[in-house]
């Protein structure tokens, strides 16, 4: 789930109680000392709700080909298009003027030497054709190591640039012996002709990405006069001081966004899933333990203001679902859960218009508690369909009427509606992730005109959900002296 900011405002503090805190020894971890350690201490850090949130750093990227020249490329009729491109000075164009039915047309990049992609995570590129993938018997991206290969299917619309992001560790198919990714020879984009209609392929900006070193840290200026730089990485919290890395805490849930906050000499950390911790100078204490009933109050907190309470980030988008492009997709939906009870105020979606839609036709969202049409709350406000941009943009659909009142840890469905005619040329697309989806609390669905739901477990919509967290005023019990309110009731 999305690690939302604490949905409360801390209104008061009082001295706490510290007998339940367990001191542990900070032991040097397995990280070697880093020479000439270069960081940006404050980049990528967001202040929200009194907490300082440190987000994971972007993956490192290596460019395989800028596609600005035909050097090392092979194809049918190669050229460089300097006008229609996604980056650099041009895109590679391969024109097939006289295709033969059932012939596969290869556009291949084979530079000198081999690529070692053993530590790489994704293969990324831009692709455009004047014909949709459905016009071909097959359209694939293939990676080769000698005679061994792995391939991924390409799905795209006619005349539109499409960004692809493929997980290297798994594909749609491969040879009997999988390729050795430490010895990659070449890559090819392969279209198999289904008819004799001419077509072109345009390719740009081929890259691989990988997990990058830490470049942003939380700075804790401790009472002992030292500065400690902290980060959550994998399953550990690590700290850098006196020119060395140390392991501060282990056993975290991997890949959860971690929050750090500093208050009155203590540094606190939490990710919304694992036990919280606090750090005083260089001594960490385990918190999140249940204190006795006579522990004094630390803080009184009240329900907070409207905030983002769930998301699958737009940065994951690599393709799209087609709303009302076919009778099988008269509606599309995404399952989700919330961490806490909440009253929804709006959702945000990545939308794009294809073709022209009749004026006055709308797009809106409903929240359902099941797949049989049980709606929770009212409809969202509508968005004029023909006013949606022809490139992906974010649109907020606000629940200005009866707001959906949702319970925590319960599956709901965000169902996207449109009242325009089903058409293969005039429809709305909604951004999703199909290459490496990681949202665990729901999946993507397509709903036909007979209200039959079809699930796609390997796809997730990108979205944000905003709302008001529910609950009465409560008082937190102390987990330590000068605590900021992280605790259990």
C-alpha positions as a printed NumPy array, in Angstrom:
array([[  0.   ,   0.   ,   0.   ],
       [  0.944,   3.623,  -0.354],
       [  2.779,   4.854,   2.73 ],
       [  0.638,   7.931,   3.311],
       [  1.736,  10.741,   5.618],
       [  0.358,  10.57 ,   9.131],
       [ -3.242,  11.728,   8.722],
       [ -3.274,  13.75 ,  11.931],
       [ -2.053,  17.034,  13.326],
       [ -0.06 ,  16.881,  16.555],
       [ -1.578,  19.489,  18.852],
       [  0.412,  19.145,  22.083],
       [  3.371,  17.424,  23.713],
       [  4.133,  16.361,  27.266],
       [  7.108,  14.576,  28.85 ],
       [  7.163,  10.891,  28.047],
       [  8.26 ,   7.637,  29.571],
       [ 11.235,   5.617,  28.399],
       [ 11.5  ,   2.403,  30.424],
       [ 10.228,   0.242,  27.564],
       [ 12.87 ,   1.43 ,  25.119],
       [ 15.5  ,  -1.197,  24.396],
       [ 18.944,   0.149,  23.638],
       [ 20.917,  -1.769,  21.04 ],
       [ 24.499,  -1.425,  19.908],
       [ 25.196,   0.136,  16.54 ],
       [ 27.522,  -2.322,  14.863],
       [ 29.514,  -1.729,  11.745],
       [ 27.83 ,  -3.35 ,   8.771],
       [ 29.127,  -5.027,   5.662],
       [ 29.397,  -1.794,   3.672],
       [ 32.96 ,  -0.86 ,   2.885],
       [ 34.196,   2.649,   3.543],
       [ 33.313,   4.863,   0.608],
       [ 36.08 ,   7.115,  -0.633],
       [ 35.178,  10.52 ,  -2.058],
       [ 31.557,   9.927,  -1.062],
       [ 29.482,  12.38 ,  -3.089],
       [ 25.868,  13.004,  -2.142],
       [ 23.152,  15.584,  -2.529],
       [ 21.904,  15.787,   1.036],
       [ 18.6  ,  17.479,   0.383],
       [ 17.613,  16.447,  -3.141],
       [ 14.505,  14.289,  -3.39 ],
       [ 13.337,  15.019,   0.149],
       [  9.748,  16.116,   0.671],
       [  8.291,  17.895,   3.693],
       [  4.731,  16.856,   4.426],
       [  2.631,  16.742,   7.575],
       [  5.606,  17.506,   9.8  ],
       [  7.523,  14.484,   8.523],
       [ 10.551,  14.435,   6.264],
       [ 10.032,  11.758,   3.61 ],
       [ 12.992,  10.293,   1.753],
       [ 12.007,   8.679,  -1.531],
       [ 14.012,   5.983,  -3.335],
       [ 16.533,   7.369,  -5.786],
       [ 15.837,   6.914,  -9.521],
       [ 17.409,   3.944, -11.227],
       [ 20.644,   4.541, -13.083],
       [ 20.333,   4.466, -16.867],
       [ 22.777,   3.472, -19.628],
       [ 21.914,   4.46 , -23.183],
       [ 22.413,   1.636, -25.691],
       [ 21.621,   3.703, -28.79 ],
       [ 20.493,   7.298, -29.251],
       [ 19.181,   6.25 , -32.693],
       [ 20.663,   9.449, -34.138],
       [ 22.626,   7.636, -36.886],
       [ 22.301,   4.437, -38.93 ],
       [ 25.749,   3.237, -37.793],
       [ 25.586,  -0.377, -36.492],
       [ 21.946,  -0.7  , -37.608],
       [ 20.599,  -3.145, -40.204],
       [ 17.152,  -3.074, -41.795],
       [ 15.219,  -2.733, -45.05 ],
       [ 15.524,   0.978, -45.871],
       [ 17.157,   2.927, -43.047],
       [ 17.165,   6.685, -42.556],
       [ 17.232,   9.25 , -39.744],
       [ 14.15 ,  11.404, -39.122],
       [ 15.397,  14.639, -37.576],
       [ 11.895,  16.079, -37.119],
       [  9.909,  13.228, -35.543],
       [ 11.931,  12.069, -32.538],
       [ 11.798,  11.656, -28.752],
       [ 15.333,  12.768, -27.855],
       [ 18.673,  13.706, -29.368],
       [ 18.975,  14.793, -32.994],
       [ 16.762,  12.197, -34.638],
       [ 15.041,   8.819, -34.616],
       [ 15.922,   5.739, -36.661],
       [ 13.38 ,   5.01 , -39.425],
       [ 13.089,   1.699, -41.278],
       [ 10.733,   1.845, -44.282],
       [  9.212,  -1.329, -45.723],
       [  7.647,  -0.195, -49.004],
       [  6.767,  -3.597, -50.467],
       [  6.111,  -6.105, -47.689],
       [  5.491,  -9.754, -48.485],
       [  2.845, -11.619, -46.506],
       [  4.27 , -13.852, -43.722],
       [  7.734, -12.294, -44.054],
       [  9.417, -11.058, -40.874],
       [ 11.138,  -7.676, -41.204],
       [ 14.056,  -7.153, -38.832],
       [ 15.469,  -3.842, -37.658],
       [ 18.633,  -4.821, -35.793],
       [ 21.176,  -2.958, -33.682],
       [ 24.527,  -4.773, -33.44 ],
       [ 27.364,  -2.629, -32.123],
       [ 30.951,  -3.8  , -31.738],
       [ 31.537,  -6.202, -28.848],
       [ 29.079,  -7.573, -26.293],
       [ 26.855,  -5.979, -23.669],
       [ 26.935,  -7.117, -20.054],
       [ 23.387,  -6.681, -18.782],
       [ 23.706,  -9.151, -15.914],
       [ 23.088,  -6.382, -13.359],
       [ 20.55 ,  -4.447, -15.433],
       [ 16.823,  -4.442, -14.649],
       [ 14.813,  -3.05 , -17.592],
       [ 15.194,  -2.494, -21.329],
       [ 13.519,   0.742, -22.442],
       [ 12.845,   2.313, -25.832],
       [ 10.46 ,   4.463, -27.861],
       [  8.674,   3.007, -30.908],
       [  6.319,   4.395, -33.55 ],
       [  4.71 ,   2.897, -36.661],
       [  2.089,   4.128, -39.092],
       [  0.198,   0.866, -38.468],
       [ -0.98 ,  -0.555, -35.133],
       [  0.468,  -3.818, -33.833],
       [ -2.844,  -5.522, -34.682],
       [ -2.07 ,  -4.972, -38.39 ],
       [  0.809,  -7.466, -38.137],
       [  0.904, -11.188, -37.492],
       [  3.353, -10.386, -34.699],
       [  5.441,  -7.483, -33.405],
       [  8.302,  -8.268, -31.04 ],
       [ 11.438,  -6.931, -29.428],
       [ 14.108,  -9.651, -29.256],
       [ 17.411,  -9.769, -27.354],
       [ 20.048, -12.214, -28.622],
       [ 23.072, -14.009, -27.166],
       [ 24.337, -16.098, -30.056],
       [ 21.436, -18.382, -31.015],
       [ 19.721, -17.884, -27.65 ],
       [ 17.059, -15.215, -27.309],
       [ 14.28 , -13.716, -25.214],
       [ 11.42 , -11.683, -26.664],
       [  8.601,  -9.356, -25.618],
       [  5.433,  -8.54 , -27.551],
       [  4.981,  -4.928, -28.674],
       [  1.561,  -3.298, -28.333],
       [  1.05 ,   0.129, -29.925],
       [ -1.401,   2.362, -31.765],
       [ -0.924,   3.649, -35.302],
       [  0.906,   6.962, -35.614],
       [  1.668,   7.293, -31.885],
       [  5.008,   7.158, -30.088],
       [  4.85 ,   4.446, -27.407],
       [  7.287,   4.094, -24.507],
       [  8.215,   0.503, -23.66 ],
       [  9.811,  -0.752, -20.455],
       [ 10.533,  -4.483, -20.324],
       [ 11.747,  -6.429, -17.292],
       [ 14.87 ,  -8.244, -18.487],
       [ 14.488, -11.133, -16.052],
       [ 11.289, -12.368, -17.69 ],
       [  9.802, -12.147, -21.173],
       [  6.851, -13.337, -23.237],
       [  8.954, -16.176, -24.655],
       [ 12.517, -17.403, -25.118],
       [ 14.702, -20.081, -26.677],
       [ 15.137, -23.498, -25.069],
       [ 18.356, -22.203, -23.535],
       [ 17.785, -18.689, -22.163],
       [ 20.261, -15.997, -23.215],
       [ 23.22 , -15.196, -20.98 ],
       [ 22.659, -11.521, -20.17 ],
       [ 26.371, -11.032, -19.512],
       [ 27.038, -11.732, -23.223],
       [ 24.31 ,  -9.975, -25.226],
       [ 25.139,  -9.697, -28.96 ],
       [ 22.368,  -7.597, -30.486],
       [ 18.725,  -6.574, -30.305],
       [ 16.075,  -6.547, -33.018],
       [ 12.597,  -5.145, -33.56 ],
       [ 10.673,  -7.675, -35.657],
       [  7.349,  -7.185, -37.472],
       [  5.78 , -10.095, -39.379],
       [  3.663,  -8.804, -42.276],
       [  0.028,  -9.912, -42.425],
       [ -0.644,  -8.179, -45.773],
       [  1.117,  -6.114, -48.453],
       [  0.38 ,  -2.655, -47.026],
       [  3.583,  -0.554, -46.724],
       [  4.681,   0.484, -43.244],
       [  7.529,   2.024, -41.311],
       [  9.118,   1.603, -37.89 ],
       [ 10.653,   4.484, -35.966],
       [ 12.877,   3.744, -32.973],
       [ 14.473,   6.111, -30.476],
       [ 16.458,   6.221, -27.246],
       [ 17.184,   2.566, -26.373],
       [ 18.323,   2.236, -22.744],
       [ 18.845,  -0.194, -19.891],
       [ 18.38 ,   0.779, -16.249],
       [ 19.672,  -0.593, -12.965],
       [ 19.568,   0.077,  -9.242],
       [ 21.584,   3.216,  -8.583],
       [ 23.726,   4.057,  -5.555],
       [ 22.204,   6.238,  -2.862],
       [ 22.324,   9.937,  -3.724],
       [ 19.903,  11.42 ,  -1.176],
       [ 20.022,  11.023,   2.593],
       [ 18.3  ,  12.356,   5.707],
       [ 20.599,  14.575,   7.751],
       [ 20.342,  14.192,  11.55 ],
       [ 22.261,  16.792,  13.558],
       [ 22.53 ,  15.026,  16.914],
       [ 22.983,  16.544,  20.408],
       [ 26.495,  15.066,  20.6  ],
       [ 27.514,  17.478,  17.831],
       [ 27.855,  14.842,  15.135],
       [ 25.951,  14.727,  11.864],
       [ 24.504,  11.354,  10.873],
       [ 23.253,  10.669,   7.338],
       [ 20.51 ,   8.029,   7.19 ],
       [ 18.796,   6.121,   4.416],
       [ 16.49 ,   3.114,   4.084],
       [ 17.916,   0.701,   1.53 ],
       [ 16.449,  -2.722,   0.873],
       [ 15.681,  -4.301,   4.239],
       [ 18.023,  -2.088,   6.278],
       [ 18.354,   1.398,   7.676],
       [ 21.949,   2.482,   7.169],
       [ 23.826,   5.425,   8.597],
       [ 26.949,   7.198,   7.339],
       [ 29.232,   8.992,   9.795],
       [ 32.944,   9.269,  10.526],
       [ 33.647,   8.285,   6.898],
       [ 32.027,   4.833,   7.155],
       [ 28.689,   3.07 ,   6.656],
       [ 27.004,   1.249,   9.553],
       [ 23.902,  -0.938,   9.734],
       [ 21.426,   0.69 ,  12.092],
       [ 18.396,  -1.595,  11.756],
       [ 17.589,  -4.739,   9.768],
       [ 14.448,  -6.726,   8.959],
       [ 12.472,  -3.99 ,   7.198],
       [  9.869,  -4.767,   4.57 ],
       [ 11.732,  -4.214,   1.306],
       [ 10.862,  -1.338,  -1.031],
       [  8.577,   0.531,   1.379],
       [  8.995,   4.299,   1.401],
       [ 10.603,   5.298,   4.685],
       [ 10.025,   8.489,   6.68 ],
       [ 12.487,  10.208,   9.007],
       [ 11.762,  13.087,  11.379],
       [ 13.931,  14.966,  13.882],
       [ 12.479,  16.423,  17.087],
       [ 14.155,  17.673,  20.282],
       [ 17.38 ,  15.78 ,  19.711],
       [ 15.817,  12.489,  18.631],
       [ 15.531,  11.106,  15.106],
       [ 12.47 ,   8.951,  14.36 ],
       [ 11.862,   6.526,  11.497],
       [  8.742,   4.763,  10.245],
       [  7.412,   3.163,   7.072],
       [  3.854,   2.401,   8.15 ],
       [  4.443,  -1.368,   8.243],
       [  7.399,  -2.299,  10.455],
       [  8.043,  -1.324,  14.094],
       [  9.165,   2.28 ,  14.36 ],
       [ 12.576,   3.205,  15.753],
       [ 14.257,   6.198,  17.306],
       [ 17.869,   7.289,  17.418],
       [ 19.553,   9.366,  20.125],
       [ 23.058,  10.357,  19.05 ],
       [ 24.428,   7.039,  17.748],
       [ 22.284,   4.716,  19.901],
       [ 19.117,   3.297,  18.317],
       [ 16.076,   2.297,  20.379],
       [ 13.341,  -0.083,  19.315],
       [  9.927,   1.531,  19.735],
       [  6.471,   0.317,  18.866],
       [  6.343,  -1.764,  22.066],
       [  3.125,  -1.701,  24.095],
       [  3.643,   0.479,  27.193],
       [  1.861,  -0.126,  30.505],
       [ -1.521,   1.482,  31.047],
       [ -0.08 ,   4.139,  33.366],
       [  2.272,   5.558,  30.744],
       [  1.739,   9.323,  30.438],
       [  0.255,  10.948,  27.357],
       [  2.683,  12.246,  24.755],
       [  0.383,  13.896,  22.253],
       [ -3.238,  14.464,  21.424],
       [ -3.983,  14.045,  17.733],
       [ -7.024,  14.856,  15.638],
       [ -8.141,  13.72 ,  12.17 ],
       [ -6.162,  15.522,   9.515],
       [ -6.97 ,  17.399,   6.353],
       [ -7.514,  16.158,   2.823],
       [ -4.415,  14.274,   1.64 ],
       [ -3.213,  11.563,  -0.72 ],
       [ -4.039,   8.234,   0.916],
       [ -3.262,   5.694,  -1.826],
       [ -1.41 ,   5.652,  -5.136],
       [  0.371,   3.679,  -7.805],
       [  2.73 ,   6.331,  -9.103],
       [  2.536,   7.77 , -12.615],
       [  6.271,   7.103, -13.008],
       [  5.351,   3.417, -13.465],
       [  3.265,   4.112, -16.592],
       [  4.438,   2.379, -19.761],
       [  1.21 ,   1.664, -21.653],
       [ -2.527,   2.264, -21.506],
       [ -5.996,   0.742, -21.264],
       [ -8.528,   1.67 , -23.947],
       [-11.867,   2.877, -22.552],
       [-14.759,   2.117, -24.953],
       [-12.437,   1.277, -27.852],
       [-14.147,  -2.136, -28.006],
       [-17.283,  -3.696, -26.559],
       [-15.047,  -5.744, -24.251],
       [-13.842,  -2.496, -22.656],
       [-17.   ,  -0.48 , -22.098],
       [-15.629,   0.169, -18.601],
       [-12.243,  -0.431, -17.002],
       [-11.41 ,  -0.754, -13.311],
       [ -8.631,  -1.078, -10.742],
       [ -8.858,  -2.847,  -7.396],
       [ -7.312,  -1.165,  -4.344],
       [ -7.204,  -1.112,  -0.536],
       [ -6.621,   1.648,   2.017],
       [ -4.47 ,   1.566,   5.147],
       [ -7.12 ,   3.372,   7.188],
       [-10.805,   4.27 ,   7.148],
       [-11.318,   7.267,   4.877],
       [-13.846,   9.408,   3.062],
       [-12.725,   9.837,  -0.55 ],
       [-12.529,  13.324,  -2.028],
       [-11.043,  12.738,  -5.493],
       [ -9.065,  10.419,  -7.74 ],
       [ -6.388,  11.376, -10.241],
       [ -5.831,   9.465, -13.506],
       [ -3.48 ,   9.735, -16.492],
       [ -5.743,  10.171, -19.545],
       [ -5.368,  10.772, -23.278],
       [ -7.888,  11.193, -26.109],
       [ -7.702,   9.258, -29.374],
       [ -9.634,  10.733, -32.31 ],
       [-12.642,  13.02 , -31.788],
       [-15.449,  12.391, -29.307],
       [-18.906,  13.935, -29.599],
       [-19.277,  17.136, -27.587],
       [-21.137,  16.714, -24.313],
       [-19.97 ,  13.148, -23.699],
       [-18.347,  12.51 , -20.327],
       [-15.887,  10.411, -18.323],
       [-16.382,   9.765, -14.59 ],
       [-15.467,   7.365, -11.784],
       [-17.498,   5.268,  -9.37 ],
       [-16.266,   3.285,  -6.357],
       [-17.712,  -0.229,  -6.078],
       [-17.442,  -2.695,  -3.206],
       [-17.778,  -5.741,  -5.467],
       [-17.975,  -6.789,  -9.119],
       [-21.781,  -6.964,  -9.18 ],
       [-22.373,  -3.219,  -9.259],
       [-22.722,  -2.267,  -5.578],
       [-21.684,   1.379,  -5.538],
       [-20.255,   3.154,  -2.49 ],
       [-21.142,   6.845,  -2.317],
       [-21.973,   8.903,  -5.37 ],
       [-20.419,   9.394,  -8.794],
       [-17.441,  11.664,  -9.215],
       [-17.884,  14.896, -11.112],
       [-17.64 ,  14.367, -14.858],
       [-14.847,  15.286, -17.252],
       [-15.756,  16.418, -20.783],
       [-14.303,  13.596, -22.903],
       [-13.486,  15.669, -25.99 ],
       [-11.592,  18.199, -23.832],
       [ -9.081,  15.549, -22.747],
       [ -5.676,  16.254, -24.308],
       [ -4.18 ,  14.185, -27.124],
       [ -1.088,  13.538, -25.005],
       [ -1.161,  12.01 , -21.535],
       [ -2.154,  14.465, -18.802],
       [ -3.381,  14.107, -15.224],
       [ -7.095,  14.692, -14.583],
       [ -8.743,  15.009, -11.172],
       [-12.235,  13.553, -10.77 ],
       [-13.703,  15.082,  -7.618],
       [-16.434,  13.595,  -5.435],
       [-18.303,  16.838,  -4.773],
       [-21.559,  15.013,  -3.976],
       [-21.896,  12.021,  -1.665],
       [-18.34 ,  10.97 ,  -0.897],
       [-17.477,   7.244,  -0.783],
       [-16.891,   6.215,   2.843],
       [-14.389,   3.335,   2.791],
       [-13.041,   0.938,   5.412],
       [ -9.4  ,   0.008,   5.827],
       [ -7.968,  -3.286,   4.54 ],
       [-11.019,  -3.859,   2.322],
       [-10.929,  -4.412,  -1.435],
       [-12.731,  -1.768,  -3.498],
       [-12.862,  -1.107,  -7.226],
       [-12.313,   2.219,  -8.954],
       [-14.535,   1.864, -12.045],
       [-14.012,   4.282, -14.95 ],
       [-17.09 ,   5.073, -17.041],
       [-17.761,   6.903, -20.306],
       [-21.04 ,   7.645, -22.086],
       [-19.614,   8.115, -25.604],
       [-20.151,   5.522, -28.326],
       [-17.905,   2.465, -28.483],
       [-15.506,   3.15 , -31.371],
       [-12.206,   1.75 , -32.631],
       [-11.075,   5.251, -33.649],
       [-12.551,   7.628, -31.047],
       [-11.951,   6.683, -27.415],
       [-10.044,   7.492, -24.206],
       [ -6.922,   5.709, -22.984],
       [ -5.914,   5.441, -19.321],
       [ -2.279,   5.029, -18.261],
       [ -1.154,   1.729, -16.77 ],
       [  1.933,  -0.371, -16.025],
       [  2.229,  -3.718, -17.788],
       [  5.996,  -4.316, -17.807],
       [  6.75 ,  -4.597, -14.09 ],
       [  3.622,  -3.871, -12.   ],
       [  4.216,  -3.876,  -8.251],
       [  0.901,  -2.719,  -6.77 ],
       [ -0.102,  -5.591,  -4.469],
       [ -3.561,  -4.543,  -3.258],
       [ -5.53 ,  -4.895,  -6.477],
       [ -5.333,  -5.451, -10.209],
       [ -6.648,  -4.147, -13.522],
       [-10.022,  -5.25 , -14.925],
       [-11.905,  -4.793, -18.208],
       [-15.721,  -4.904, -18.187],
       [-17.817,  -5.64 , -21.273],
       [-21.3  ,  -4.449, -22.187],
       [-22.849,  -7.388, -20.334],
       [-21.   ,  -6.44 , -17.111],
       [-18.666,  -9.437, -17.32 ],
       [-15.355,  -8.643, -15.603],
       [-12.029,  -9.931, -16.989],
       [ -8.943,  -9.605, -14.785],
       [ -5.373,  -8.844, -15.879],
       [ -3.103,  -9.702, -12.912],
       [  0.009,  -8.425, -14.709],
       [ -1.37 ,  -4.886, -15.214],
       [ -2.009,  -2.   , -12.788],
       [ -3.505,   1.405, -13.527],
       [ -1.494,   4.411, -12.364],
       [ -3.609,   6.514, -10.017],
       [ -3.873,   8.66 ,  -6.924],
       [ -6.678,   8.547,  -4.365],
       [ -7.225,  11.48 ,  -1.998],
       [ -9.435,  11.612,   1.053],
       [-10.044,  12.444,   4.684],
       [ -8.837,   9.879,   7.184],
       [-11.543,   9.056,   9.701],
       [-11.573,   8.686,  13.476],
       [-12.217,  10.531,  16.684],
       [ -9.627,  12.457,  18.658],
       [ -7.354,   9.972,  20.422],
       [ -4.452,  10.212,  22.81 ],
       [ -1.228,   8.345,  22.181],
       [  0.753,   6.664,  24.928],
       [  4.451,   7.342,  25.213],
       [  7.168,   5.188,  23.736],
       [  9.981,   7.381,  24.943],
       [ 11.001,  10.733,  26.312],
       [ 10.264,  13.646,  24.007],
       [  8.521,  11.371,  21.526],
       [  6.562,  12.991,  18.669],
       [  3.481,  10.828,  18.829],
       [  4.519,   7.703,  16.945],
       [  2.998,   5.029,  19.104],
       [  0.099,   2.709,  19.725],
       [ -3.089,   3.515,  21.542]])
